[in-house]
Amino acid sequence: MAFSEFRGGFDPTKEKKGTVNAREQSVEFTLDKKGRRVIPEHEVTLTFVRSGGSGGQKVNKTSSKAELHWHVGRSGSFSAEEKALIREKLKVSKDDEIILQCDEERSQSQNKAACIERLHQKAHEAIQVPEERVETHVPKGIKKKNADSDFREARKKACRKKVDW
């Protein structure tokens, strides 16, 4: 059972499998419909606690708040370099865990799905390496426009000075 099953139904034909070869290990992973890596269910610990906020008496009686713990170091879904990126970009506890809490919804299953979705989103964003910007030159027309604008501003401010008679 994959986590993508919680949102919009599970379709095994839509999932893709792949591997990443790191220096010290080979990592196998599965991609969901959105092209993000799926973190296996056995790597995640979910607990449910009582939630505060709106919902009235039902919230006070039921444990609908989902709390997700994912140990980054023990994960087999990411290479060592990717784990380092995740640790650098996300808040990781002293125990090398990412802890997420969801209590937006009133039902346990919806909060569980929201937590898992949020974990996938954060992990996907953390392992993305931004493309380096290719420096380009400023066109002559823009340089002339900037110079004209600077000249006009200087003239305007010169008129504001006190005149010394």
Summary of the structure (lengths in Angstrom):
residues: 165
radius of gyration: 25.9
end to end distance: 86.6
largest distance: 86.6
contacts: 396
relative contact order: 0.14
helix: 37%
strand: 20%
